[in-house]
Amino acid sequence: MGSVLWEEKPLNIACPIEARKGATEVLQTLRDAGFETYFAGGCVRDRLLCAAPTEYDIATAARPDHIRKMFLNSKSVGEAFGVMLVRKNEYIYDIATFRSDGGYDDHRHPTTVHFTDAKHDARRRDFTINGLFEDPIEDKVIDFVGGKEDLSARIVRAIGDPRQR
């Protein structure tokens, strides 16, 4: 990987359509290989609020080794946690394997992770409004944690017991 490939550029907010198009192409590549894959978190929340997402995160059943084989321009940034970066055109997308987290010693990084499914991945996220997934192909939101209702009610609510989180 050459340095030009990973030259850091800010997301081109002036062209959110291109950012979404690239994210959808990455998602479709993963799906074509047989992996359940969705947009995740803030980009889904922002779209429901009619705001242009500032980034597109992708959650998938594909593991880092699959992502590396499918996207020759991928880069590991947290492979132990299932997180890879993929560059598509001028955009860089976070791709994270569906996971559930073990305990947290430092309140930020889990001591263990287990690769799992979308439902369990949503339950490990911080707030219900960030636990949403979007299927851009079917144009549908997947909500395992009540995030759509909380977004409509303008409520920020932790997933699970906030004292434990």
BASE-649090 format. One line per 2 residues: number of its first residue (from 1); for each residue y, z negated, x negated of N, C-alpha, C, CB. Coordinates in nm, 3 decimals, decimal comma. Glycine has a CB too. Layout:
BASE-649090
NUM	Y/Z/X/Y/Z/X/Y/Z/X/Y/Z/X | ... .
//
This chain:
BASE-649090
1	-0,118/0,000/-0,083/0,000/0,000/0,000/0,123/0,000/-0,087/0,000/-0,120/0,095 | 0,208/0,098/-0,072/0,331/0,106/-0,149/0,440/0,021/-0,087/0,377/0,248/-0,160 .
3	0,539/-0,011/-0,167/0,647/-0,096/-0,117/0,729/-0,026/-0,007/0,738/-0,137/-0,232 | 0,734/0,105/-0,010/0,810/0,176/0,092/0,748/0,154/0,229/0,816/0,326/0,060 .
5	0,615/0,148/0,234/0,545/0,127/0,360/0,589/-0,003/0,427/0,395/0,127/0,338 | 0,613/-0,107/0,348/0,645/-0,238/0,404/0,790/-0,278/0,381/0,555/-0,342/0,345 .
7	0,877/-0,181/0,359/1,019/-0,213/0,350/1,059/-0,278/0,481/1,105/-0,084/0,321 | 1,115/-0,398/0,472/1,151/-0,470/0,593/1,273/-0,408/0,657/1,177/-0,618/0,562 .
9	1,261/-0,374/0,783/1,372/-0,319/0,861/1,382/-0,400/0,989/1,352/-0,167/0,890 | 1,503/-0,427/1,034/1,514/-0,494/1,164/1,467/-0,399/1,274/1,660/-0,541/1,190 .
11	1,418/-0,459/1,381/1,376/-0,378/1,495/1,496/-0,301/1,549/1,313/-0,467/1,606 | 1,474/-0,177/1,579/1,582/-0,091/1,627/1,606/-0,120/1,775/1,546/0,060/1,605 .
13	1,688/-0,221/1,801/1,714/-0,263/1,938/1,779/-0,151/2,019/1,802/-0,388/1,940 | 1,849/-0,061/1,950/1,914/0,049/2,020/1,811/0,142/2,085/2,002/0,129/1,924 .
15	1,687/0,131/2,046/1,585/0,220/2,101/1,460/0,142/2,144/1,547/0,327/1,999 | 1,474/0,051/2,242/1,357/-0,028/2,284/1,245/0,059/2,341/1,400/-0,130/2,388 .
17	1,277/0,177/2,391/1,173/0,266/2,444/1,079/0,309/2,333/1,236/0,390/2,512 | 1,133/0,339/2,216/1,050/0,379/2,102/0,964/0,264/2,053/1,138/0,431/1,988 .
19	1,020/0,143/2,053/0,942/0,026/2,012/0,825/0,004/2,106/1,032/-0,100/2,007 | 0,848/0,015/2,235/0,741/-0,001/2,334/0,639/0,110/2,322/0,799/-0,004/2,477 .
21	0,686/0,232/2,299/0,595/0,345/2,285/0,500/0,323/2,167/0,673/0,476/2,266 | 0,553/0,280/2,054/0,469/0,254/1,938/0,370/0,142/1,963/0,555/0,219/1,818 .
23	0,417/0,035/2,029/0,328/-0,077/2,061/0,216/-0,032/2,154/0,407/-0,192/2,126 | 0,250/0,053/2,250/0,148/0,105/2,343/0,047/0,191/2,269/0,215/0,185/2,455 .
25	0,092/0,270/2,172/-0,001/0,352/2,094/-0,096/0,265/2,012/0,077/0,446/2,001 | -0,044/0,158/1,952/-0,130/0,065/1,877/-0,231/0,002/1,972/-0,045/-0,045/1,807 .
27	-0,183/-0,045/2,087/-0,271/-0,105/2,188/-0,380/-0,006/2,232/-0,189/-0,151/2,310 | -0,342/0,118/2,257/-0,438/0,217/2,303/-0,544/0,247/2,196/-0,366/0,347/2,342 .
29	-0,504/0,247/2,070/-0,600/0,267/1,960/-0,705/0,156/1,962/-0,528/0,270/1,824 | -0,660/0,033/1,981/-0,754/-0,080/1,987/-0,845/-0,069/2,109/-0,677/-0,213/1,990 .
31	-0,789/-0,032/2,221/-0,870/-0,015/2,343/-0,970/0,098/2,329/-0,779/0,011/2,464 | -0,927/0,208/2,269/-1,018/0,322/2,250/-1,138/0,284/2,165/-0,944/0,439/2,186 .
33	-1,121/0,183/2,080/-1,230/0,134/1,997/-1,314/0,029/2,071/-1,176/0,075/1,867 | -1,279/0,000/2,196/-1,358/-0,091/2,278/-1,310/-0,235/2,282/-1,496/-0,090/2,231 .
35	-1,190/-0,262/2,233/-1,140/-0,400/2,229/-1,041/-0,428/2,341/-1,075/-0,428/2,093 | -1,064/-0,534/2,415/-0,968/-0,580/2,515/-0,838/-0,611/2,440/-1,021/-0,707/2,594 .
37	-0,726/-0,559/2,489/-0,599/-0,572/2,417/-0,484/-0,571/2,516/-0,582/-0,457/2,313 | -0,386/-0,659/2,491/-0,268/-0,671/2,576/-0,143/-0,694/2,492/-0,286/-0,784/2,677 .
39	-0,025/-0,669/2,552/0,099/-0,723/2,498/0,096/-0,872/2,532/0,227/-0,649/2,558 | 0,161/-0,953/2,448/0,153/-1,097/2,468/0,287/-1,166/2,445/0,050/-1,157/2,376 .
41	0,308/-1,273/2,520/0,418/-1,364/2,493/0,555/-1,316/2,534/0,421/-1,393/2,353 | 0,649/-1,327/2,440/0,790/-1,303/2,466/0,824/-1,165/2,519/0,865/-1,326/2,346 .
43	0,754/-1,062/2,473/0,787/-0,927/2,522/0,752/-0,914/2,670/0,712/-0,820/2,441 | 0,651/-0,983/2,714/0,614/-0,981/2,856/0,717/-1,059/2,936/0,472/-1,040/2,878 .
45	0,749/-1,177/2,886/0,851/-1,261/2,952/0,984/-1,185/2,963/0,872/-1,393/2,875 | 1,026/-1,124/2,851/1,154/-1,053/2,850/1,153/-0,938/2,951/1,184/-0,999/2,710 .
47	1,045/-0,864/2,956/1,037/-0,751/3,050/1,047/-0,799/3,195/0,905/-0,673/3,029 | 0,982/-0,910/3,226/0,990/-0,965/3,361/1,132/-1,012/3,394/0,892/-1,081/3,377 .
49	1,207/-1,048/3,291/1,347/-1,088/3,310/1,442/-0,969/3,304/1,387/-1,192/3,204 | 1,385/-0,847/3,295/1,464/-0,724/3,284/1,551/-0,721/3,159/1,552/-0,707/3,408 .
51	1,502/-0,781/3,052/1,569/-0,779/2,922/1,487/-0,694/2,826/1,589/-0,924/2,866 | 1,554/-0,631/2,732/1,483/-0,551/2,632/1,416/-0,645/2,532/1,580/-0,452/2,560 .
53	1,285/-0,636/2,517/1,217/-0,720/2,417/1,269/-0,692/2,276/1,065/-0,696/2,422 | 1,277/-0,796/2,196/1,321/-0,779/2,057/1,203/-0,753/1,964/1,397/-0,902/2,011 .
55	1,082/-0,773/2,014/0,960/-0,743/1,938/0,843/-0,733/2,036/0,933/-0,851/1,830 | 0,737/-0,670/1,989/0,616/-0,659/2,070/0,502/-0,721/1,993/0,585/-0,510/2,106 .
57	0,444/-0,826/2,049/0,325/-0,887/1,993/0,206/-0,837/2,073/0,333/-1,044/1,995 | 0,096/-0,816/2,002/-0,024/-0,761/2,063/-0,137/-0,860/2,041/-0,059/-0,621/2,004 .
59	-0,208/-0,895/2,147/-0,323/-0,985/2,139/-0,447/-0,903/2,173/-0,307/-1,109/2,237 | -0,555/-0,930/2,099/-0,673/-0,844/2,110/-0,802/-0,919/2,080/-0,660/-0,726/2,018 .
61	-0,911/-0,862/2,125/-1,044/-0,913/2,089/-1,085/-0,864/1,950/-1,148/-0,870/2,193 | -1,015/-0,766/1,895/-1,048/-0,714/1,762/-1,019/-0,822/1,657/-0,967/-0,585/1,731 .
63	-1,108/-0,834/1,562/-1,089/-0,930/1,453/-1,017/-0,863/1,337/-1,225/-0,988/1,406 | -0,962/-0,943/1,246/-0,887/-0,884/1,136/-0,960/-0,774/1,059/-0,849/-0,992/1,041 .
65	-1,089/-0,788/1,037/-1,162/-0,684/0,963/-1,166/-0,554/1,043/-1,306/-0,731/0,932 | -1,173/-0,562/1,175/-1,168/-0,441/1,258/-1,030/-0,377/1,249/-1,202/-0,474/1,405 .
67	-0,927/-0,460/1,257/-0,790/-0,409/1,252/-0,764/-0,339/1,119/-0,688/-0,524/1,273 | -0,810/-0,400/1,011/-0,791/-0,343/0,878/-0,857/-0,205/0,867/-0,848/-0,437/0,771 .
69	-0,975/-0,190/0,927/-1,046/-0,061/0,921/-0,979/0,044/1,009/-1,191/-0,079/0,964 | -0,924/0,002/1,122/-0,864/0,096/1,216/-0,723/0,138/1,176/-0,861/0,034/1,354 .
71	-0,652/0,049/1,110/-0,513/0,076/1,071/-0,503/0,061/0,920/-0,413/-0,020/1,145 | -0,508/0,170/0,850/-0,505/0,166/0,705/-0,376/0,108/0,651/-0,526/0,305/0,650 .
73	-0,272/0,107/0,733/-0,144/0,051/0,692/-0,126/-0,093/0,739/-0,031/0,137/0,745 | -0,236/-0,163/0,766/-0,226/-0,301/0,812/-0,206/-0,395/0,693/-0,353/-0,342/0,891 .
75	-0,155/-0,512/0,725/-0,127/-0,612/0,622/-0,162/-0,749/0,679/0,023/-0,608/0,576 | -0,233/-0,828/0,603/-0,269/-0,963/0,646/-0,150/-1,057/0,625/-0,393/-1,014/0,569 .
77	-0,119/-1,134/0,727/-0,015/-1,236/0,714/-0,065/-1,374/0,756/0,108/-1,197/0,798 | -0,183/-1,380/0,805/-0,243/-1,505/0,850/-0,384/-1,475/0,897/-0,160/-1,572/0,962 .
79	-0,459/-1,408/0,813/-0,590/-1,358/0,853/-0,683/-1,470/0,899/-0,653/-1,284/0,738 | -0,674/-1,588/0,838/-0,757/-1,700/0,880/-0,729/-1,739/1,024/-0,735/-1,820/0,787 .
81	-0,606/-1,709/1,070/-0,567/-1,737/1,207/-0,580/-1,612/1,295/-0,424/-1,790/1,212 | -0,627/-1,502/1,236/-0,646/-1,379/1,311/-0,520/-1,295/1,325/-0,699/-1,410/1,446 .
83	-0,422/-1,312/1,236/-0,294/-1,242/1,250/-0,279/-1,134/1,142/-0,177/-1,342/1,241 | -0,251/-1,013/1,189/-0,230/-0,898/1,102/-0,100/-0,829/1,145/-0,352/-0,799/1,108 .
85	-0,043/-0,753/1,054/0,072/-0,669/1,085/0,028/-0,523/1,076/0,192/-0,698/0,990 | 0,080/-0,443/1,167/0,055/-0,299/1,163/0,189/-0,228/1,176/-0,045/-0,255/1,277 .
87	0,209/-0,132/1,089/0,332/-0,053/1,095/0,303/0,076/1,170/0,387/-0,022/0,952 | 0,387/0,106/1,267/0,378/0,231/1,345/0,517/0,288/1,350/0,320/0,207/1,490 .
89	0,535/0,403/1,286/0,667/0,465/1,273/0,758/0,366/1,202/0,724/0,506/1,413 | 0,872/0,333/1,258/0,963/0,242/1,189/0,950/0,098/1,237/1,104/0,289/1,208 .
91	0,847/0,067/1,313/0,831/-0,066/1,369/0,709/-0,135/1,311/0,820/-0,059/1,520 | 0,716/-0,268/1,305/0,604/-0,348/1,259/0,563/-0,438/1,376/0,642/-0,433/1,131 .
93	0,433/-0,437/1,405/0,380/-0,513/1,518/0,285/-0,621/1,470/0,308/-0,420/1,616 | 0,299/-0,741/1,526/0,203/-0,849/1,503/0,084/-0,824/1,593/0,266/-0,990/1,528 .
95	-0,034/-0,829/1,536/-0,157/-0,819/1,614/-0,236/-0,946/1,586/-0,240/-0,689/1,578 | -0,266/-1,019/1,691/-0,338/-1,146/1,676/-0,467/-1,141/1,757/-0,251/-1,266/1,722 .
97	-0,574/-1,185/1,694/-0,703/-1,194/1,761/-0,698/-1,310/1,861/-0,818/-1,213/1,659 | -0,753/-1,289/1,981/-0,763/-1,397/2,079/-0,830/-1,516/2,011/-0,843/-1,353/2,208 .
99	-0,769/-1,634/2,028/-0,827/-1,751/1,962/-0,797/-1,878/2,041/-0,772/-1,765/1,819 | -0,873/-1,981/2,007/-0,839/-2,116/2,051/-0,824/-2,197/1,923/-0,950/-2,178/2,148 .
101	-0,734/-2,293/1,927/-0,702/-2,370/1,807/-0,768/-2,506/1,811/-0,551/-2,385/1,793 | -0,805/-2,553/1,691/-0,853/-2,690/1,676/-0,733/-2,783/1,668/-0,943/-2,705/1,551 .
103	-0,750/-2,899/1,607/-0,640/-2,995/1,593/-0,532/-2,947/1,498/-0,694/-3,127/1,546 | -0,420/-3,016/1,502/-0,306/-2,984/1,416/-0,272/-3,106/1,331/-0,183/-2,939/1,501 .
105	-0,284/-3,093/1,199/-0,245/-3,203/1,111/-0,095/-3,205/1,087/-0,318/-3,193/0,979 | -0,033/-3,086/1,083/0,109/-3,077/1,051/0,194/-3,040/1,173/0,131/-2,975/0,941 .
107	0,136/-3,043/1,292/0,204/-3,009/1,417/0,244/-2,862/1,427/0,327/-3,094/1,434 | 0,197/-2,780/1,333/0,233/-2,639/1,337/0,114/-2,546/1,315/0,337/-2,611/1,233 .
109	0,030/-2,578/1,217/-0,084/-2,492/1,184/-0,215/-2,561/1,224/-0,085/-2,458/1,032 | -0,298/-2,493/1,301/-0,425/-2,555/1,340/-0,517/-2,572/1,220/-0,495/-2,472/1,450 .
111	-0,596/-2,679/1,222/-0,691/-2,702/1,113/-0,810/-2,608/1,122/-0,738/-2,847/1,113 | -0,842/-2,566/1,245/-0,949/-2,468/1,266/-0,909/-2,375/1,380/-1,085/-2,539/1,298 .
113	-0,964/-2,254/1,377/-0,947/-2,161/1,488/-1,083/-2,102/1,521/-0,844/-2,049/1,453 | -1,098/-2,069/1,648/-1,221/-2,004/1,695/-1,179/-1,880/1,771/-1,307/-2,100/1,785 .
115	-1,232/-1,766/1,734/-1,200/-1,644/1,805/-1,268/-1,649/1,941/-1,245/-1,518/1,725 | -1,194/-1,608/2,043/-1,237/-1,629/2,181/-1,192/-1,515/2,270/-1,183/-1,762/2,233 .
117	-1,152/-1,544/2,393/-1,111/-1,442/2,489/-0,965/-1,463/2,530/-1,202/-1,443/2,613 | -0,914/-1,372/2,610/-0,772/-1,376/2,651/-0,739/-1,505/2,726/-0,739/-1,255/2,738 .
119	-0,826/-1,549/2,813/-0,798/-1,668/2,894/-0,779/-1,791/2,806/-0,911/-1,692/2,994 | -0,867/-1,810/2,708/-0,854/-1,924/2,618/-0,733/-1,909/2,525/-0,983/-1,941/2,536 .
121	-0,704/-1,785/2,486/-0,588/-1,761/2,402/-0,460/-1,800/2,476/-0,582/-1,613/2,359 | -0,450/-1,765/2,602/-0,331/-1,801/2,681/-0,315/-1,953/2,688/-0,341/-1,743/2,824 .
123	-0,424/-2,024/2,698/-0,419/-2,170/2,711/-0,377/-2,241/2,583/-0,553/-2,222/2,755 | -0,384/-2,173/2,469/-0,344/-2,236/2,343/-0,195/-2,220/2,315/-0,425/-2,178/2,228 .
125	-0,129/-2,135/2,392/0,012/-2,105/2,368/0,101/-2,221/2,413/0,052/-1,977/2,441 | 0,227/-2,220/2,372/0,315/-2,334/2,393/0,360/-2,352/2,538/0,434/-2,321/2,306 .
127	0,428/-2,250/2,594/0,484/-2,261/2,727/0,422/-2,157/2,820/0,636/-2,245/2,723 | 0,418/-2,189/2,948/0,357/-2,096/3,045/0,426/-1,961/3,043/0,364/-2,155/3,186 .
129	0,558/-1,958/3,022/0,631/-1,831/3,022/0,603/-1,750/2,896/0,780/-1,856/3,036 | 0,540/-1,810/2,797/0,497/-1,739/2,676/0,347/-1,714/2,676/0,536/-1,818/2,551 .
131	0,277/-1,759/2,779/0,133/-1,741/2,788/0,094/-1,622/2,874/0,070/-1,865/2,843 | 0,188/-1,533/2,897/0,164/-1,414/2,979/0,115/-1,298/2,894/0,291/-1,374/3,055 .
133	0,031/-1,214/2,954/-0,014/-1,090/2,892/0,027/-0,974/2,982/-0,169/-1,090/2,868 | 0,044/-0,858/2,920/0,074/-0,738/2,997/-0,021/-0,627/2,958/0,220/-0,694/2,976 .
135	-0,072/-0,559/3,058/-0,149/-0,437/3,038/-0,053/-0,322/3,065/-0,278/-0,432/3,131 | 0,003/-0,259/2,961/0,101/-0,153/2,984/0,040/-0,024/3,037/0,176/-0,125/2,857 .
137	-0,089/-0,008/3,021/-0,156/0,112/3,071/-0,169/0,104/3,223/-0,295/0,130/3,005 | -0,212/-0,011/3,273/-0,227/-0,034/3,417/-0,098/-0,086/3,480/-0,341/-0,132/3,443 .
139	0,003/-0,114/3,397/0,130/-0,170/3,443/0,107/-0,296/3,525/0,208/-0,066/3,525 | 0,039/-0,393/3,461/0,009/-0,517/3,532/0,022/-0,635/3,437/-0,132/-0,513/3,593 .
141	0,064/-0,748/3,492/0,079/-0,873/3,417/-0,044/-0,959/3,443/0,210/-0,949/3,456 | -0,100/-1,015/3,337/-0,215/-1,104/3,346/-0,162/-1,245/3,319/-0,330/-1,064/3,243 .
143	-0,184/-1,335/3,413/-0,126/-1,469/3,406/-0,235/-1,572/3,433/-0,010/-1,484/3,507 | -0,282/-1,637/3,326/-0,384/-1,741/3,339/-0,324/-1,881/3,351/-0,478/-1,735/3,220 .
145	-0,191/-1,894/3,329/-0,132/-2,027/3,315/-0,014/-2,056/3,408/-0,088/-2,045/3,174 | 0,013/-1,969/3,504/0,122/-1,993/3,598/0,260/-1,957/3,544/0,121/-2,136/3,639 .
147	0,266/-1,873/3,445/0,393/-1,836/3,383/0,485/-1,755/3,472/0,367/-1,760/3,260 | 0,429/-1,666/3,554/0,515/-1,586/3,643/0,588/-1,674/3,743/0,432/-1,480/3,718 .
149	0,518/-1,770/3,800/0,581/-1,860/3,896/0,689/-1,944/3,829/0,475/-1,951/3,960 | 0,659/-1,994/3,708/0,758/-2,076/3,637/0,879/-1,992/3,598/0,695/-2,139/3,512 .
151	0,857/-1,867/3,560/0,968/-1,778/3,526/1,057/-1,755/3,648/0,915/-1,644/3,471 | 0,995/-1,730/3,762/1,071/-1,710/3,886/1,149/-1,836/3,925/0,977/-1,671/4,001 .
153	1,090/-1,952/3,900/1,154/-2,079/3,934/1,249/-2,128/3,824/1,048/-2,185/3,962 | 1,256/-2,053/3,713/1,341/-2,090/3,598/1,300/-2,225/3,540/1,489/-2,094/3,639 .
155	1,167/-2,244/3,530/1,111/-2,367/3,475/1,046/-2,335/3,340/1,007/-2,432/3,573 | 1,073/-2,420/3,241/1,003/-2,411/3,113/0,904/-2,528/3,111/1,104/-2,417/2,989 .
157	0,776/-2,492/3,113/0,671/-2,593/3,124/0,568/-2,571/3,015/0,604/-2,588/3,264 | 0,528/-2,680/2,952/0,424/-2,672/2,849/0,290/-2,638/2,913/0,414/-2,804/2,770 .
159	0,208/-2,569/2,838/0,069/-2,547/2,880/-0,009/-2,669/2,839/0,009/-2,416/2,817 | -0,078/-2,729/2,934/-0,152/-2,852/2,905/-0,060/-2,973/2,906/-0,222/-2,841/2,770 .
161	-0,108/-3,081/2,848/-0,034/-3,207/2,843/0,073/-3,199/2,733/-0,131/-3,326/2,816 | 0,202/-3,203/2,772/0,308/-3,187/2,672/0,306/-3,297/2,565/0,444/-3,186/2,740 .
163	0,258/-3,417/2,598/0,251/-3,525/2,499/0,148/-3,492/2,390/0,215/-3,659/2,568 | 0,040/-3,427/2,428/-0,060/-3,388/2,330/-0,014/-3,269/2,248/-0,192/-3,356/2,398 .
165	0,065/-3,181/2,307/0,113/-3,061/2,237/0,218/-3,098/2,135/0,169/-2,958/2,336 .
//
